[in-house]
Amino acid sequence: MRSRYTAFTLGREDYLLATWHPDFRPAGLDLQEDPPARWLGLQVRQHLPIDEDHASVEFVARYKIGGRAHRLHETSRFTRRDGQWLYMDGDIHPK
């Protein structure tokens, strides 16, 4: 989770797509916002192992766009495939 957050802060679309499960992966990402997002921090609230190859992570990511603060609160689902953890999908928590 932390590596994917870092990839978002650095605009590393290649890494994000490579760590996304192919059954759920979009064709591309539009990380070039105008004005750009300024990422402020990541708080991992909970990591829940489901079994040897599945887990969920609840997190809050904070950022600003054009001076306005935002937060993304999500519970993400991951699966391990060939030894690598891949993001599948997530549920966004309402404010």
Beta strands, then each sheet from edge to edge (+ up, - down):
strand 1: 37-51
strand 2: 54-65
strand 3: 68-81
strand 4: 84-92
sheet 1: 1+ 2- 3+ 4-
end
